[in-house]
Amino acid sequence: MTKEPQPDDATQEIDQALIALLSLLWEAAQTSPGKPWSLAKLRKRSGVYMSTLMRNMNALVSAGLVELVKRDDGSGSAELSVAGHDLCAAVFFQAPTGGMRTAG
């Protein structure tokens, strides 16, 4: 019997950081559609250093999940791309919590 490879702790932390960042961008898309959140707001909400935020943001941009605007003064904003929106809708979708109703 072969043992499946297990991701190391560093990989899991990266994965969790990317998921957390996608979750924040999904929140932004839900609460203020069409209005990107500033990098400063994302940094504050994520609780990570700006360098860490940008490293993760660049990975998401490379994957085609995020659109990023960076300005010369260091400020900028980010929002989900269409592909990112579709992915987050599938991953973070919550079904209604009401009771099941049947036709009858």
Secondary structure, DSSP 4 states (H G I P E B T S, - for coil): -PPPPPPPHHHHHHHHHHHHHHHHHHHHHHHSTT-PEEHHHHHHHHTS-HHHHHHHHHHHHHTTSEEEEE-TTS-EEEEE-HHHHHHHHHHH-----SPP----
